[in-house]
Amino acid sequence: MNQTYYDAVTKMEQMGVDDEYIQGWQCGFLQNPKREEQRLTAAYEAGYSDGEEKTAGNFSNWIKP
């Protein structure tokens, strides 16, 4: 498995990042197709975009309260 992917997912889980964001990030990182439209959320779409860019800079914006 890709170490960058593993480290990012582990970090998000430890930080308490929203599950929707994590799922989006994972799909974007792996270049999977997006979910069907009725299941998209703001957190998922933000995660997907960040995953595509392979960026970890926005994780803290999606920590669950």
Phi and psi restraints in degrees (range 20) as a CNS / XPLOR table:
assign (resid 1 and name C) (resid 2 and name N)
       (resid 2 and name CA) (resid 2 and name C) 1.0 -66.2 20.0 2
assign (resid 2 and name N) (resid 2 and name CA)
       (resid 2 and name C) (resid 3 and name N) 1.0 123.6 20.0 2
assign (resid 2 and name C) (resid 3 and name N)
       (resid 3 and name CA) (resid 3 and name C) 1.0 -63.6 20.0 2
assign (resid 3 and name N) (resid 3 and name CA)
       (resid 3 and name C) (resid 4 and name N) 1.0 -36.7 20.0 2
assign (resid 3 and name C) (resid 4 and name N)
       (resid 4 and name CA) (resid 4 and name C) 1.0 -60.7 20.0 2
assign (resid 4 and name N) (resid 4 and name CA)
       (resid 4 and name C) (resid 5 and name N) 1.0 -45.1 20.0 2
assign (resid 4 and name C) (resid 5 and name N)
       (resid 5 and name CA) (resid 5 and name C) 1.0 -61.3 20.0 2
assign (resid 5 and name N) (resid 5 and name CA)
       (resid 5 and name C) (resid 6 and name N) 1.0 -51.1 20.0 2
assign (resid 5 and name C) (resid 6 and name N)
       (resid 6 and name CA) (resid 6 and name C) 1.0 -58.8 20.0 2
assign (resid 6 and name N) (resid 6 and name CA)
       (resid 6 and name C) (resid 7 and name N) 1.0 -48.1 20.0 2
assign (resid 6 and name C) (resid 7 and name N)
       (resid 7 and name CA) (resid 7 and name C) 1.0 -61.4 20.0 2
assign (resid 7 and name N) (resid 7 and name CA)
       (resid 7 and name C) (resid 8 and name N) 1.0 -41.9 20.0 2
assign (resid 7 and name C) (resid 8 and name N)
       (resid 8 and name CA) (resid 8 and name C) 1.0 -65.6 20.0 2
assign (resid 8 and name N) (resid 8 and name CA)
       (resid 8 and name C) (resid 9 and name N) 1.0 -45.6 20.0 2
assign (resid 8 and name C) (resid 9 and name N)
       (resid 9 and name CA) (resid 9 and name C) 1.0 -64.6 20.0 2
assign (resid 9 and name N) (resid 9 and name CA)
       (resid 9 and name C) (resid 10 and name N) 1.0 -42.5 20.0 2
assign (resid 9 and name C) (resid 10 and name N)
       (resid 10 and name CA) (resid 10 and name C) 1.0 -60.4 20.0 2
assign (resid 10 and name N) (resid 10 and name CA)
       (resid 10 and name C) (resid 11 and name N) 1.0 -44.5 20.0 2
assign (resid 10 and name C) (resid 11 and name N)
       (resid 11 and name CA) (resid 11 and name C) 1.0 -62.2 20.0 2
assign (resid 11 and name N) (resid 11 and name CA)
       (resid 11 and name C) (resid 12 and name N) 1.0 -45.2 20.0 2
assign (resid 11 and name C) (resid 12 and name N)
       (resid 12 and name CA) (resid 12 and name C) 1.0 -61.6 20.0 2
assign (resid 12 and name N) (resid 12 and name CA)
       (resid 12 and name C) (resid 13 and name N) 1.0 -42.9 20.0 2
assign (resid 12 and name C) (resid 13 and name N)
       (resid 13 and name CA) (resid 13 and name C) 1.0 -63.6 20.0 2
assign (resid 13 and name N) (resid 13 and name CA)
       (resid 13 and name C) (resid 14 and name N) 1.0 -42.3 20.0 2
assign (resid 13 and name C) (resid 14 and name N)
       (resid 14 and name CA) (resid 14 and name C) 1.0 -66.0 20.0 2
assign (resid 14 and name N) (resid 14 and name CA)
       (resid 14 and name C) (resid 15 and name N) 1.0 -33.3 20.0 2
assign (resid 14 and name C) (resid 15 and name N)
       (resid 15 and name CA) (resid 15 and name C) 1.0 -77.9 20.0 2
assign (resid 15 and name N) (resid 15 and name CA)
       (resid 15 and name C) (resid 16 and name N) 1.0 -16.6 20.0 2
assign (resid 15 and name C) (resid 16 and name N)
       (resid 16 and name CA) (resid 16 and name C) 1.0 81.5 20.0 2
assign (resid 16 and name N) (resid 16 and name CA)
       (resid 16 and name C) (resid 17 and name N) 1.0 34.1 20.0 2
assign (resid 16 and name C) (resid 17 and name N)
       (resid 17 and name CA) (resid 17 and name C) 1.0 -69.4 20.0 2
assign (resid 17 and name N) (resid 17 and name CA)
       (resid 17 and name C) (resid 18 and name N) 1.0 145.1 20.0 2
assign (resid 17 and name C) (resid 18 and name N)
       (resid 18 and name CA) (resid 18 and name C) 1.0 -50.9 20.0 2
assign (resid 18 and name N) (resid 18 and name CA)
       (resid 18 and name C) (resid 19 and name N) 1.0 132.6 20.0 2
assign (resid 18 and name C) (resid 19 and name N)
       (resid 19 and name CA) (resid 19 and name C) 1.0 -59.2 20.0 2
assign (resid 19 and name N) (resid 19 and name CA)
       (resid 19 and name C) (resid 20 and name N) 1.0 -35.2 20.0 2
assign (resid 19 and name C) (resid 20 and name N)
       (resid 20 and name CA) (resid 20 and name C) 1.0 -63.6 20.0 2
assign (resid 20 and name N) (resid 20 and name CA)
       (resid 20 and name C) (resid 21 and name N) 1.0 -41.4 20.0 2
assign (resid 20 and name C) (resid 21 and name N)
       (resid 21 and name CA) (resid 21 and name C) 1.0 -63.7 20.0 2
assign (resid 21 and name N) (resid 21 and name CA)
       (resid 21 and name C) (resid 22 and name N) 1.0 -45.4 20.0 2
assign (resid 21 and name C) (resid 22 and name N)
       (resid 22 and name CA) (resid 22 and name C) 1.0 -59.9 20.0 2
assign (resid 22 and name N) (resid 22 and name CA)
       (resid 22 and name C) (resid 23 and name N) 1.0 -46.0 20.0 2
assign (resid 22 and name C) (resid 23 and name N)
       (resid 23 and name CA) (resid 23 and name C) 1.0 -62.7 20.0 2
assign (resid 23 and name N) (resid 23 and name CA)
       (resid 23 and name C) (resid 24 and name N) 1.0 -40.7 20.0 2
assign (resid 23 and name C) (resid 24 and name N)
       (resid 24 and name CA) (resid 24 and name C) 1.0 -64.0 20.0 2
assign (resid 24 and name N) (resid 24 and name CA)
       (resid 24 and name C) (resid 25 and name N) 1.0 -44.1 20.0 2
assign (resid 24 and name C) (resid 25 and name N)
       (resid 25 and name CA) (resid 25 and name C) 1.0 -60.4 20.0 2
assign (resid 25 and name N) (resid 25 and name CA)
       (resid 25 and name C) (resid 26 and name N) 1.0 -44.8 20.0 2
assign (resid 25 and name C) (resid 26 and name N)
       (resid 26 and name CA) (resid 26 and name C) 1.0 -60.9 20.0 2
assign (resid 26 and name N) (resid 26 and name CA)
       (resid 26 and name C) (resid 27 and name N) 1.0 -45.9 20.0 2
assign (resid 26 and name C) (resid 27 and name N)
       (resid 27 and name CA) (resid 27 and name C) 1.0 -64.3 20.0 2
assign (resid 27 and name N) (resid 27 and name CA)
       (resid 27 and name C) (resid 28 and name N) 1.0 -42.6 20.0 2
assign (resid 27 and name C) (resid 28 and name N)
       (resid 28 and name CA) (resid 28 and name C) 1.0 -64.6 20.0 2
assign (resid 28 and name N) (resid 28 and name CA)
       (resid 28 and name C) (resid 29 and name N) 1.0 -43.5 20.0 2
assign (resid 28 and name C) (resid 29 and name N)
       (resid 29 and name CA) (resid 29 and name C) 1.0 -61.2 20.0 2
assign (resid 29 and name N) (resid 29 and name CA)
       (resid 29 and name C) (resid 30 and name N) 1.0 -41.4 20.0 2
assign (resid 29 and name C) (resid 30 and name N)
       (resid 30 and name CA) (resid 30 and name C) 1.0 -86.1 20.0 2
assign (resid 30 and name N) (resid 30 and name CA)
       (resid 30 and name C) (resid 31 and name N) 1.0 0.5 20.0 2
assign (resid 30 and name C) (resid 31 and name N)
       (resid 31 and name CA) (resid 31 and name C) 1.0 59.4 20.0 2
assign (resid 31 and name N) (resid 31 and name CA)
       (resid 31 and name C) (resid 32 and name N) 1.0 37.1 20.0 2
assign (resid 31 and name C) (resid 32 and name N)
       (resid 32 and name CA) (resid 32 and name C) 1.0 -79.7 20.0 2
assign (resid 32 and name N) (resid 32 and name CA)
       (resid 32 and name C) (resid 33 and name N) 1.0 155.6 20.0 2
assign (resid 32 and name C) (resid 33 and name N)
       (resid 33 and name CA) (resid 33 and name C) 1.0 -64.9 20.0 2
assign (resid 33 and name N) (resid 33 and name CA)
       (resid 33 and name C) (resid 34 and name N) 1.0 150.7 20.0 2
assign (resid 33 and name C) (resid 34 and name N)
       (resid 34 and name CA) (resid 34 and name C) 1.0 -66.3 20.0 2
assign (resid 34 and name N) (resid 34 and name CA)
       (resid 34 and name C) (resid 35 and name N) 1.0 160.5 20.0 2
assign (resid 34 and name C) (resid 35 and name N)
       (resid 35 and name CA) (resid 35 and name C) 1.0 -61.0 20.0 2
assign (resid 35 and name N) (resid 35 and name CA)
       (resid 35 and name C) (resid 36 and name N) 1.0 167.4 20.0 2
assign (resid 35 and name C) (resid 36 and name N)
       (resid 36 and name CA) (resid 36 and name C) 1.0 -66.1 20.0 2
assign (resid 36 and name N) (resid 36 and name CA)
       (resid 36 and name C) (resid 37 and name N) 1.0 150.2 20.0 2
assign (resid 36 and name C) (resid 37 and name N)
       (resid 37 and name CA) (resid 37 and name C) 1.0 -53.7 20.0 2
assign (resid 37 and name N) (resid 37 and name CA)
       (resid 37 and name C) (resid 38 and name N) 1.0 -39.8 20.0 2
assign (resid 37 and name C) (resid 38 and name N)
       (resid 38 and name CA) (resid 38 and name C) 1.0 -70.0 20.0 2
assign (resid 38 and name N) (resid 38 and name CA)
       (resid 38 and name C) (resid 39 and name N) 1.0 -12.2 20.0 2
assign (resid 38 and name C) (resid 39 and name N)
       (resid 39 and name CA) (resid 39 and name C) 1.0 -103.6 20.0 2
assign (resid 39 and name N) (resid 39 and name CA)
       (resid 39 and name C) (resid 40 and name N) 1.0 4.3 20.0 2
assign (resid 39 and name C) (resid 40 and name N)
       (resid 40 and name CA) (resid 40 and name C) 1.0 -76.9 20.0 2
assign (resid 40 and name N) (resid 40 and name CA)
       (resid 40 and name C) (resid 41 and name N) 1.0 141.1 20.0 2
assign (resid 40 and name C) (resid 41 and name N)
       (resid 41 and name CA) (resid 41 and name C) 1.0 -128.1 20.0 2
assign (resid 41 and name N) (resid 41 and name CA)
       (resid 41 and name C) (resid 42 and name N) 1.0 165.0 20.0 2
assign (resid 41 and name C) (resid 42 and name N)
       (resid 42 and name CA) (resid 42 and name C) 1.0 -59.6 20.0 2
assign (resid 42 and name N) (resid 42 and name CA)
       (resid 42 and name C) (resid 43 and name N) 1.0 -42.5 20.0 2
assign (resid 42 and name C) (resid 43 and name N)
       (resid 43 and name CA) (resid 43 and name C) 1.0 -63.9 20.0 2
assign (resid 43 and name N) (resid 43 and name CA)
       (resid 43 and name C) (resid 44 and name N) 1.0 -43.2 20.0 2
assign (resid 43 and name C) (resid 44 and name N)
       (resid 44 and name CA) (resid 44 and name C) 1.0 -62.4 20.0 2
assign (resid 44 and name N) (resid 44 and name CA)
       (resid 44 and name C) (resid 45 and name N) 1.0 -47.0 20.0 2
assign (resid 44 and name C) (resid 45 and name N)
       (resid 45 and name CA) (resid 45 and name C) 1.0 -65.3 20.0 2
assign (resid 45 and name N) (resid 45 and name CA)
       (resid 45 and name C) (resid 46 and name N) 1.0 -38.4 20.0 2
assign (resid 45 and name C) (resid 46 and name N)
       (resid 46 and name CA) (resid 46 and name C) 1.0 -64.7 20.0 2
assign (resid 46 and name N) (resid 46 and name CA)
       (resid 46 and name C) (resid 47 and name N) 1.0 -43.3 20.0 2
assign (resid 46 and name C) (resid 47 and name N)
       (resid 47 and name CA) (resid 47 and name C) 1.0 -62.3 20.0 2
assign (resid 47 and name N) (resid 47 and name CA)
       (resid 47 and name C) (resid 48 and name N) 1.0 -41.3 20.0 2
assign (resid 47 and name C) (resid 48 and name N)
       (resid 48 and name CA) (resid 48 and name C) 1.0 -61.1 20.0 2
assign (resid 48 and name N) (resid 48 and name CA)
       (resid 48 and name C) (resid 49 and name N) 1.0 -46.9 20.0 2
assign (resid 48 and name C) (resid 49 and name N)
       (resid 49 and name CA) (resid 49 and name C) 1.0 -61.1 20.0 2
assign (resid 49 and name N) (resid 49 and name CA)
       (resid 49 and name C) (resid 50 and name N) 1.0 -45.1 20.0 2
assign (resid 49 and name C) (resid 50 and name N)
       (resid 50 and name CA) (resid 50 and name C) 1.0 -66.6 20.0 2
assign (resid 50 and name N) (resid 50 and name CA)
       (resid 50 and name C) (resid 51 and name N) 1.0 -37.4 20.0 2
assign (resid 50 and name C) (resid 51 and name N)
       (resid 51 and name CA) (resid 51 and name C) 1.0 -63.5 20.0 2
assign (resid 51 and name N) (resid 51 and name CA)
       (resid 51 and name C) (resid 52 and name N) 1.0 -41.4 20.0 2
assign (resid 51 and name C) (resid 52 and name N)
       (resid 52 and name CA) (resid 52 and name C) 1.0 -59.5 20.0 2
assign (resid 52 and name N) (resid 52 and name CA)
       (resid 52 and name C) (resid 53 and name N) 1.0 -38.3 20.0 2
assign (resid 52 and name C) (resid 53 and name N)
       (resid 53 and name CA) (resid 53 and name C) 1.0 -82.6 20.0 2
assign (resid 53 and name N) (resid 53 and name CA)
       (resid 53 and name C) (resid 54 and name N) 1.0 -7.8 20.0 2
assign (resid 53 and name C) (resid 54 and name N)
       (resid 54 and name CA) (resid 54 and name C) 1.0 57.0 20.0 2
assign (resid 54 and name N) (resid 54 and name CA)
       (resid 54 and name C) (resid 55 and name N) 1.0 40.3 20.0 2
assign (resid 54 and name C) (resid 55 and name N)
       (resid 55 and name CA) (resid 55 and name C) 1.0 -106.2 20.0 2
assign (resid 55 and name N) (resid 55 and name CA)
       (resid 55 and name C) (resid 56 and name N) 1.0 146.1 20.0 2
assign (resid 55 and name C) (resid 56 and name N)
       (resid 56 and name CA) (resid 56 and name C) 1.0 -112.1 20.0 2
assign (resid 56 and name N) (resid 56 and name CA)
       (resid 56 and name C) (resid 57 and name N) 1.0 5.5 20.0 2
assign (resid 56 and name C) (resid 57 and name N)
       (resid 57 and name CA) (resid 57 and name C) 1.0 -69.4 20.0 2
assign (resid 57 and name N) (resid 57 and name CA)
       (resid 57 and name C) (resid 58 and name N) 1.0 -17.1 20.0 2
assign (resid 57 and name C) (resid 58 and name N)
       (resid 58 and name CA) (resid 58 and name C) 1.0 -108.1 20.0 2
assign (resid 58 and name N) (resid 58 and name CA)
       (resid 58 and name C) (resid 59 and name N) 1.0 7.4 20.0 2
assign (resid 58 and name C) (resid 59 and name N)
       (resid 59 and name CA) (resid 59 and name C) 1.0 -53.8 20.0 2
assign (resid 59 and name N) (resid 59 and name CA)
       (resid 59 and name C) (resid 60 and name N) 1.0 -44.2 20.0 2
assign (resid 59 and name C) (resid 60 and name N)
       (resid 60 and name CA) (resid 60 and name C) 1.0 -65.4 20.0 2
assign (resid 60 and name N) (resid 60 and name CA)
       (resid 60 and name C) (resid 61 and name N) 1.0 -20.0 20.0 2
assign (resid 60 and name C) (resid 61 and name N)
       (resid 61 and name CA) (resid 61 and name C) 1.0 -71.1 20.0 2
assign (resid 61 and name N) (resid 61 and name CA)
       (resid 61 and name C) (resid 62 and name N) 1.0 -15.1 20.0 2
assign (resid 61 and name C) (resid 62 and name N)
       (resid 62 and name CA) (resid 62 and name C) 1.0 -118.6 20.0 2
assign (resid 62 and name N) (resid 62 and name CA)
       (resid 62 and name C) (resid 63 and name N) 1.0 21.4 20.0 2
assign (resid 62 and name C) (resid 63 and name N)
       (resid 63 and name CA) (resid 63 and name C) 1.0 -71.8 20.0 2
assign (resid 63 and name N) (resid 63 and name CA)
       (resid 63 and name C) (resid 64 and name N) 1.0 132.3 20.0 2
assign (resid 63 and name C) (resid 64 and name N)
       (resid 64 and name CA) (resid 64 and name C) 1.0 -69.6 20.0 2
assign (resid 64 and name N) (resid 64 and name CA)
       (resid 64 and name C) (resid 65 and name N) 1.0 138.3 20.0 2
